[in-house]
Amino acid sequence: MSNGKATAKKAFKLAEAFVVANKGKWDHESWEELIRQAADVGVSADNDEAKRNLGNLVESGKYFFQQGDEGS
């Protein structure tokens, strides 16, 4: 069993890097690449719930990324 705290940190870091690298906008192909990258760093996204939760992280990041643009 993996360390939940370490996995959470990896997921947050991956989501942050994804949102920033894509400037808050991405397509399905980019999303699929994120799923592959998640597996590469040990963040399981092999079921619908995991994908949904990773998606929620990047969508939350997108919201705050775009808020920064509006507040500038």
Buried (B, 14 or more C-beta within 10 A) or exposed (E): EEEEEEBEEBBEEBBBEBBEEBEBEBEEEEBEEBBEBBEEEEBEBEEEEBBEEBBEBBEEBBEEBBEEEEEE
